Amino acid sequence: MKLIQTFYVDAFKNITKTAMGWNLPFYNVISWTLSCLQLHKYYDDIALYANTGSAKFFNEILQLPYKKFIHPMIILFFTIMIYLHYQKYIPIHYKRNHFYT
């Protein structure tokens, strides 16, 4: 089974100094490390969809055993193109707190 985890942080934010919902940034980093290592016990194929800075942090600094590091914008582009090719769609537009078709 292939598992996918996603992580995105703005380029101007430092992962080690941003708590992201935790009390301290340390807990955020530890939770990601624990999550990856626990999943790796049971599954070999774990991919991380992350922006460049985040992927570099998890791969080079923490050296977590993700099999692949994938930039989500590349996947998003191809997913949308395939969806539009095979599905009929209704474009939804957003303007000033109102959705309309």
N, C-alpha and C positions, 0 to 999 in steps of 0.2 A: 504494500500500500504506500502511496506517495502522500506525504504530508506537506502542507504549505503553511508557513508563518509569514506574517507581514509586519513590517516596521517602517515607519517614515517619520523623520524629524526634519524640521526646517534647517536649511544650510547654515543659518546664523546662530542656531542653538547648539550648545555643547551637550552631548549625551550624558557626560559624567557630572554636569551641573544642572540638569533639568530633571525635576522629580517626576513629571508626567503622571500625576495622580497619587504617587506614593508620598510618604512623609519626608523621605530623604532620597536624593538621587541614587545613593548607594543601593537602596532596596530595588529600584528599577533595574539596575544592571544585574544584581544578583537574581532577580526573578526571571530575567531573560536567560541567564546562564543556566539556572536550575531547570527551567522549562525545556530548553534545548537538550540538555543532558538527560533528563528523564525521558523525553520522547525518543532519544537516540538509543535508549536501552531496549525499546520494543520495535522501533522502526529504523531501517537503514537509510531510506530515501527521504530526507527532509530538505526542503528548499526554502530559502528566505527571499521574499520579495521585498526589496528595500531600495531606498535611494543610495546614491554612491557613497556619501559620507557614513551612513549607517552600516552599509555592507562592509566598508573598510574597517569600521570599528569592531564589528562582530567577527570578521575574518582575520584581520591582522593583529589586533590588540588582544581580543579575548580568545581567539583561535577556537571558536566553537565548531563542532563537526557537521556543519551544513554541507550537503552535497553540492548544492548550487546556490549562487547568489544572482538574483534576477532583478533588473530594474523594472518596476511596474509599468512605467509609461510605454515601454516597448510592447509588453503583453497587452496592455489596455488598447493600444492602437490596433493590433491584429485582431483582438477579440471583437472590437467594434466593427472592423471591416468584414469579418466573417459573419457576424450577426446581421449586418445590413445586407450582405449578399444573399443570405438564406431566409431571412424573415421579412415580413412586411412590418413596417414600423410607423408609428404616429409621432411626428416630431413634437416635443413639448418644449415650450419656451417659457422663460421666467422673466418677469418684469415687475418691479416694485411690489413685491410680496404677493403676486398673483401668478398662478399657472394658467396657461391657455394653450390650446392646440390650433 
